[in-house]
């Protein structure tokens, strides 16, 4: 005789502080980065194979924008599946998001400067030193703009998620 199936209890979502929420976001962010980072690498190789110059630069910025936004929004959405944020902790989470994107910006700029220094001697030998410096400065400006736009887009998506009363609890 077969046992009747009992309905499963719905998963109880935890009430999370900003620190607890961000710890889960970081975990989800890392997992999503591994998966989507692989796809980003494939897209970048394909783009660099068929595009060049300014078109490649624009394509790279678009790919980075959509990839990072997708990674981050999915990490936040997955975190909301596990728990709800305390209403008075929302601004702390937003400040943490700002820190994440500021860190990503600094890392990217540092990488650009490292590559600049590594190739500077060749630019001097090729007598294109000024063009090389201008390219670095333009790259830094576009990096800052890209990550700023990404940050505001992700913050907007987070606030949209917080409008859902199931995702926020009075605290």
C-alpha positions as CSV (number, residue, x, y, z in Angstrom):
1,X,0.0,0.0,0.0
2,X,1.3,3.4,-1.0
3,X,1.8,6.1,1.4
4,X,-0.1,9.3,0.5
5,X,2.2,12.1,-0.3
6,X,2.1,14.9,2.1
7,X,2.5,18.4,0.7
8,X,5.9,19.8,1.3
9,X,6.2,22.8,3.6
10,X,7.2,25.9,1.8
11,X,10.7,27.0,2.4
12,X,10.9,29.5,5.2
13,X,12.7,32.6,4.2
14,X,15.0,34.2,6.7
15,X,14.9,37.8,7.8
16,X,18.3,39.1,6.9
17,X,20.4,42.0,8.1
18,X,22.5,43.9,5.6
19,X,25.5,41.8,6.5
20,X,23.7,38.5,6.1
21,X,22.1,39.7,2.9
22,X,25.4,40.8,1.4
23,X,27.1,37.5,2.4
24,X,24.6,35.6,0.4
25,X,24.8,38.1,-2.5
26,X,28.6,37.6,-2.5
27,X,28.2,33.8,-2.7
28,X,25.7,34.1,-5.5
29,X,27.8,36.7,-7.2
30,X,30.9,34.4,-7.3
31,X,28.9,31.5,-8.6
32,X,27.2,33.6,-11.3
33,X,30.6,35.2,-12.2
34,X,32.1,31.8,-12.8
35,X,29.3,30.8,-15.2
36,X,28.7,34.2,-16.9
37,X,32.4,35.0,-16.9
38,X,33.0,32.0,-19.1
39,X,30.3,33.2,-21.5
40,X,31.8,36.7,-21.4
41,X,35.1,35.3,-22.4
42,X,33.6,33.5,-25.4
43,X,31.7,36.6,-26.5
44,X,34.9,38.7,-26.1
45,X,36.9,36.3,-28.3
46,X,34.2,36.3,-30.9
47,X,33.9,40.1,-30.9
48,X,37.7,40.6,-31.1
49,X,37.8,38.1,-34.0
50,X,35.3,40.0,-36.2
51,X,35.5,43.6,-34.9
52,X,38.3,46.1,-34.5
53,X,39.0,49.6,-33.4
54,X,36.3,51.7,-31.9
55,X,33.6,49.2,-32.7
56,X,35.4,46.6,-30.7
57,X,35.7,49.0,-27.8
58,X,32.0,49.8,-27.9
59,X,31.1,46.1,-28.2
60,X,33.3,45.3,-25.2
61,X,31.6,48.0,-23.1
62,X,28.2,46.7,-24.1
63,X,29.2,43.1,-23.3
64,X,30.6,44.1,-19.9
65,X,27.5,46.1,-19.1
66,X,25.0,43.4,-19.8
67,X,27.2,40.6,-18.3
68,X,27.9,42.4,-15.0
69,X,24.3,43.6,-14.7
70,X,23.0,40.1,-15.4
71,X,25.4,38.6,-12.8
72,X,24.5,41.1,-10.1
73,X,20.7,41.2,-10.7
74,X,20.6,37.4,-10.7
75,X,22.7,37.3,-7.5
76,X,20.3,39.7,-5.8
77,X,17.2,37.8,-7.0
78,X,18.6,34.5,-5.8
79,X,19.3,36.1,-2.5
80,X,15.7,37.2,-2.2
81,X,14.7,33.6,-2.7
82,X,16.6,32.7,0.4
83,X,15.5,35.6,2.6
84,X,14.0,38.9,3.1
85,X,15.8,42.1,3.9
86,X,15.0,44.2,6.9
87,X,13.5,47.5,5.8
88,X,15.8,49.6,7.9
89,X,18.9,47.8,6.4
90,X,18.1,48.6,2.7
91,X,20.4,51.7,2.6
92,X,23.3,49.7,4.1
93,X,22.9,47.2,1.3
94,X,22.9,49.9,-1.3
95,X,26.1,51.4,0.2
96,X,27.6,47.9,0.0
97,X,26.7,47.7,-3.7
98,X,28.4,51.1,-4.2
99,X,31.5,49.7,-2.6
100,X,31.5,46.6,-4.8
101,X,31.3,48.7,-8.0
102,X,33.9,51.2,-6.7
103,X,36.2,48.2,-6.1
104,X,35.6,46.8,-9.5
105,X,36.3,50.2,-11.0
106,X,39.6,50.5,-9.2
107,X,40.7,47.0,-10.1
108,X,39.9,47.6,-13.8
109,X,41.7,51.0,-13.8
110,X,44.7,49.4,-12.0
111,X,44.8,46.6,-14.7
112,X,44.7,49.3,-17.5
113,X,47.6,51.2,-15.9
114,X,49.5,47.9,-15.5
115,X,49.1,47.2,-19.2
116,X,50.0,50.8,-20.0
117,X,53.2,50.6,-18.1
118,X,54.0,47.2,-19.6
119,X,53.6,48.6,-23.2
120,X,55.0,52.1,-22.7
121,X,58.5,51.3,-23.9
122,X,57.1,49.9,-27.1
123,X,55.0,53.1,-27.5
124,X,58.1,55.3,-27.0
125,X,60.1,53.2,-29.6
126,X,57.2,53.5,-32.1
127,X,57.1,57.3,-31.4
128,X,53.4,57.1,-30.4
129,X,53.8,58.0,-26.8
130,X,51.2,60.8,-26.7
131,X,48.6,58.6,-28.5
132,X,49.3,55.8,-26.0
133,X,48.7,58.2,-23.1
134,X,45.5,59.5,-24.6
135,X,44.3,56.0,-25.1
136,X,44.9,55.2,-21.4
137,X,43.0,58.3,-20.3
138,X,40.1,57.6,-22.6
139,X,40.0,54.0,-21.3
140,X,40.0,55.2,-17.7
141,X,37.1,57.6,-18.4
142,X,35.1,54.9,-20.1
143,X,35.8,52.5,-17.3
144,X,34.5,54.9,-14.7
145,X,31.4,55.8,-16.8
146,X,30.7,52.1,-17.5
147,X,30.8,51.0,-13.9
148,X,28.9,54.1,-12.8
149,X,26.1,53.3,-15.2
150,X,26.2,49.6,-14.2
151,X,26.0,50.6,-10.5
152,X,22.9,52.8,-11.0
153,X,21.2,50.2,-13.1
154,X,21.8,47.5,-10.5
155,X,20.7,49.8,-7.7
156,X,17.5,50.5,-9.6
157,X,16.8,46.8,-10.0
158,X,17.5,46.3,-6.3
159,X,15.0,49.0,-5.4
160,X,12.4,47.4,-7.7
161,X,12.9,44.1,-5.9
162,X,12.5,45.9,-2.6
163,X,9.1,47.2,-3.7
164,X,7.8,43.7,-3.5
165,X,6.4,43.3,0.0
166,X,7.4,39.6,0.1
167,X,11.1,40.7,-0.1
168,X,11.1,43.2,2.7
169,X,10.2,42.9,6.3
170,X,9.8,45.6,8.9
171,X,12.7,45.5,11.3
